[in-house]
Structures are given as C-alpha cells and as structure tokens.
Amino acid sequence: MQGSKTLRRVGVVLVGALLSVGAGTAFPSAAASAAVSLAGPISSPAAANSPGDLACEYRPGTGGICVLQRDNGYDVGFASEVSSRADFNLETSSGNYGDDGWFQTSPGSDHSYFFSVGYKSWARACVYARDFAFAPLCTARIYT
C-alpha cells in the first residue's frame, strides 16, 4: 500500500502547513481529519460550498499530490517517490498560476506551497517534472 502511505504523508504535510499559520486561525476540522487519514485517491464532492475541500491523486513511482482550499487560496502538497526538479501549478476557473519555480525532490521528500489567489469556481493542482523524470500529476478539481 505504498500509495496510501504517500498520500497520508502529503496529508500530514498539508495539516502541518495549516498548523504553522498560527493560533487563532480557524480551519475546518473535517479537512484536517481527512488529510491525516487518507487511504487512497480522494476528491471532494462537486457541490462544495466552504473552505476545507480536499482532492488528492497518487501515482506509483512518482508520489502523491493534494490540494486543500483554505484561507482565501489553495495549499498544495507533494510527497515524492522520485528524484526530480519539480514545479507546482494551480489551474483554476480564472486561469493558471505558477509557484516560485522548480524545487528539487527525492524519494521520501515532502513539499508544499500556498497559492494566495482567492477562491475560484474550481481549482486543481498539478506537479510537473521540469527534467521530464515523470509525467504531470494532477488532482481532480475542487469546487466552490
């Protein structure tokens, strides 16, 4: 069950990012619980209406990516199973957004980025290998 372990790890990365924001910030406990207890690829229902929606995808040999809607934006996490120069993109109903450029991954490494772009009608996260070590890996769309 390598996929389950990888998604659980990226869920923990996202929950860690939530907790690092600081005291006094309210987050939906359902999203935090879902992120910690991931057992496989999940996506939120198509008719979501509040922050805290989560979507994840896993590919053996590549890793797992999750996107979590929160704080007027989207948190993206990637748990890598490959060495690569990777890059996050957020695809939304109003266009695509890039992060701060590529980052180095290795098997067992975790990476996250917060896209402060406001809430969109829909969004999905992708991770790309800029050195072509793996095919693009994207989550399902989450809806507002």
N, C-alpha and C positions, 0 to 999 in steps of 0.2 A: 504493500500500500504506500509506495513512495509518494504518489500524488497527494494522498491525504496528509502526509507529514509535511509536504512542501506547502500546501495551502494553509495548513494550521500555522506554519511558521510565518507566512506572509500575513495572515490574520493577526498574529501576535505583534508583528511589526506595525501594522496599522493601529492596533489598540495602544501600543506604546507611543505612537505619534499623537494619538488622542490625549493620553495621559500627560504627555510632556507639554501640552499647551498651557497648563496651569490650573490652579484651583479656581473654583467659581464658574467654570465653563461647563454648561450642561450638555451632555451628549446622550442620545437615545441608548438606553441600556440594552435594548434588543439588538442593536447593531453590534455593540461590543460583545455581547454573548455570542452572536452568530459568528463574528470574526474569530473568536477564540475556539469555537467548537466546530470549525469547518471539517467536513468529512469528504468533500469532493466538490466538483464544479457546481456553483450555485449562481442564480441570478435573482434579482428582486422581481416582484410582480409588475406587470405592465402598467398598472394604475396606482403608482405610489404617490403620496401626497405630502411627505415630510422628509426632512433630512434623516440620514441614517441608512439609506438604501445601500446595498452592497451587491457587487457582482464579481465573480472570480472565474478564472479559467486556468487549467493545468495541462501541460504537455510533457510527457516523459522525456527526459534528456535535456529539456530546456528549463522548466521550472513552472512557477505559478505566479499569476498576476491578479491583483484585486483592485477594485476602485470602490471607494466609500464616499458618499455625498455627506458633507458636513461643513459647518462654519462658512457659508457663502462660497463654497467651492468643492473641490474633489481631492481626496487623498488617494494616492496610488502607491501600491507596494509591489515589489517583485522579489521573490525568493528564487535565486538562481541555482541551476544544476549544471551550468556550463561556464567556461571562461570566454569572455567576450567584451567588446566595447558596446554597451547597450545605451539606449536612449528612450525616454518616455515621450509619448504624445497623448493628448486628450482630444478626442474627436467629439464634437458637440453639434447640437441643432443650429448653432450660430457660427460654426467654423472650427478650425483646428488650432490647438495651442501646443507649443513646444515647452520643454523644460530648460534647464541651464546647460544643455549639451550632453554629450555622452559621458558615461561613467564605466569604470572597469568592474566586471563581475568575475566571480569564480564560484565553483561548486560550494554550496553552503552559505554563500553571502546573501545578505538582505539589503534592499534599497527601497527608499520611499521618497516621494515628492508631493508637495501640496500645490495644486493649481487654484489660485485665488482668482477665479473668473466669474463668480456669481453662480446662481443656479440656472441651468439651461433646461429646455423642454426634455432633452435627453442627452446623455453623455456615455462614452465608453473609453476605456484606457487601452493603450497598446504599448508594447515594448518592442523595439526594433534592434537588431544587431547591426551596427554600423560597419562591422567587419565581415558580415554575412555568415556568422557562425551558426545562426538559426533563423528560421522563417519567422516573420512577425507573429506575435502572440497578443491577442486582443480579448477583452472581456465582452460579455453581452452588454447591451445598452441598459442603463438605468434611467427611469423616467421620473419627472417631477410633476 
